[in-house]
Amino acid sequence: SPFKTPSASPFKTPSASPFKTPSAESAAAPVFKKPAAAASHFKTASAAAAAPAGRAAPAVRGSPVRTPTPTGLNADFFEIPRGFFEGRQIWSCQGYEWAYSDGDPYCSGARDGWRKVVRVIEGRRLVVNMQGRTATPHELGDENCEAIEESDLTNEQYAKYVSSLMEFESEQDPRPPKLTKLKSGKSAEFMRKFEFRGVSLDGKPYIAPTMRTEAYAGESQHLGGNRLEDAQSLVGLRVRPLGPPQPWFMGLVVCDDEPETLTEARRAELMKAKTPEVRIATEKAPAGELIVKVSKNCTNEKYDLKMSFVTSALRPCLTGKAQEEKLQRVKNWEGWQAIAPTEMIVRSLERQTEIKDEVVRLLESIFPGKGSSIKRLSSGPVFRKLPPPTLVFGKGHRLQADGKATQVTQAIRNKGPFEINPEAPPVQLHAILLGQATPQEKQGALKVWQSMQQTLVKLNAVTRSTPTEKGLTEVGSTREDVVKAFKYGPDDAVLVFLTKSTARSEHHLLEEVKVQSLRSGLKAGHTRHTASQGFDMVGKSALWNPASTSLKWAMDVCNSGMLAKLGHTPWALDYSSWLSDPKRQVAVIGYDVSHQLGSHYAAGVRVSGQGGDRILSKITPVVQRVHGEIVPPKALATLIPAEFARERVVFIHRDGKFTKDEERSLEQHHQTIGGNTAFVLIEIIKHAGGTPRIYNKVVSPDPGSMLVLSQREVILASSKDLFQGTANPLNIRLKHVFGDASAIDMENFAWAKTVFELSYLHHGSIAKRPRLPITTHAADDVAGIYASAGQSFEISMELTDGFQQYWL
């Protein structure tokens, strides 16, 4: 078998991704040296004479390219022909030290039409003059340069080179924003941002664009009014200066530099070399207004300069949870809530059209006459469909999940949960109301409490009791109220009702309930803790009707979540389709490094089974403090205990990329464990700009639709968007295999199946299944709850190492 030993395995030393790092093909490419005679730097004298004298004007905006409606499975990948650099000389020059590092190809511009791209050929810079001038890079001060031909580049290098030039052009000539009226009545500017990656697919060069939308506050909604004492609240905020978008004003954040205030002398300095809108705001700003420094990269002034602005010349970005939390700390923005994703939905056909139009526009601008030469990737053997997973319920009932949540709820009702943990005795079920509840809300809460009590008593998960309205505990609307009222212990479960009065603080209140629930176990010196389940009644009057189907549906979801938080298993996963040897035992673990409240945490989830039933049913959270983004060897050994891994094939999911140090540590840890143990390392990469989309004609594809980039890398649509947009797929890479993985059906992408199928094991998300697997999806939540408990608390690994899924 090719998987018998690490040395024999074709998966031991992977080629790098066609998206992020130079491929093995690129890394091994020679530096093409040619004689340095003056005229011989170019192909021929006639070719140089035929080069265009200047850059063509950009394609006219607002003139969409008419294209046929896509059919079948297709993707935002466009085949590009060779010949784009005809009439232009490419130079390969010695790269700077940072040109050797992993990462995306990066293009920078210089005077007179020069473009420099790094990370296409390792350690080299590819330099070209886009104006077709008969000059050499020596005029830029570049030495050690050799002329090369376009044909010297591999397909992947060629695609990366073109994509880098396109991304640079997109940044230099951004599309104008669209002023949009929000449901809140305020206005925002919606901007499309494009990113491009180059890949070799089926032996041909392709560019793979992505499109995302950023929203910035309108001109009148600036950050003015802040003073010196407010400076810290602005640090890390994403901002854009007033006026139309400019290349040097994009992607800015507020830096943590020494703040200053506006004086007349400083005003005169800030009025220089700014756009008209910024000059007007600076002129009108009152003396004493805060001045902040902004940059694209606050820690790297060598390549990204810092610029100073009065706060009234800046407006904030309005998208993203992290941005929302930062904005709520800023004066005059305390009640701000991020724009709902539904207000920024882009329909699939609209997305396809906009992306195609932008690709054509940029190519026509850079390579005149070439925009119409691209071809969209559609159908063919590169597209595959993973079958839905098999879920297991009580009495051994098996269900092939088709994405319909009703199947799951019916299976639990009719067959019962997969397992009621015998080590988790029945507990007493309580109910609390957060905020000031109305009489109608109290009646609704009582009905929900009674229903859950009745269901869980039958399953022997809670003790018998009779819920009454007097038994409802009203807590209050602050974190302090929650701490004061929380009197529960490991033998209790709490149903937590959110009322309309808590609409703006519900997230923080629920987080505090979870923290207090974990503390209850530590205070009692117990490895179990209080189980708490939230029930949101805000604006959901339909739930108050006992005959409502919405109430029944909500109860199914909450019952499942409470069972999991008590340490039981609502349903399990049959992994037999991953195996070529049915006797082999499998386990999965995932982890991520999360930055929370000034500290780093390595957090994730282990999933395992018992005996030889080929079923994954045990879900265990793991979390610990680390000192940075890299998980050290000792922490990895704690995340993957030897007794957990020994004699198993362990799939290790990494949210993002494994670092080189982590790869070495995992290989060493595998060798230390010994026996018939195998580690399969899988990277689940979420690109900042999203992953190129897959479609079924002009709509979101079915879950499990997959584009095969190679035997080691796929793009997987793991879930289907519930609204009218397009599911954002995952970029999944098989990084390494350590040990004997011959029992795993690698050729049929069993490693990718582990990611897809474990996204069905979220016991708290029946209706809207997350796209990430349970192994990594919970990492931020687990780390956030842990961090919120405070350094003085430091929840012990013994407590967090149980089977209670407290993060749901």
Helices and strands as residue ranges (DSSP letters): H 24-27, G 39-41, H 45-50, E 73-79, E 90-94, G 97-100, E 106-109, G 111-113, E 114-118, E 124-129, G 137-140, E 145-148, G 150-152, H 155-172, E 178-181, E 187-201, E 204-217, G 228-230, H 231-234, E 238-241, G 247-249, E 252-254, E 260-261, H 264-270, H 276-284, E 290-295, E 307-310, G 311-313, E 314-316, H 321-327, G 341-344, H 348-366, G 371-373, E 375-378, E 383-385, E 390-392, G 394-396, E 398-400, H 405-415, E 428-434, H 439-458, G 469-471, E 473-476, H 479-485, E 492-498, G 500-502, H 506-523, E 531-536, G 541-544, H 549-565, E 572-574, G 576-578, E 586-596, E 599-608, E 615-616, E 618-626, H 633-639, H 642-645, E 649-655, H 660-673, E 678-685, E 694-696, E 705-710, E 713-717, E 730-738, G 746-748, H 750-758, H 774-777, H 779-788, H 797-800
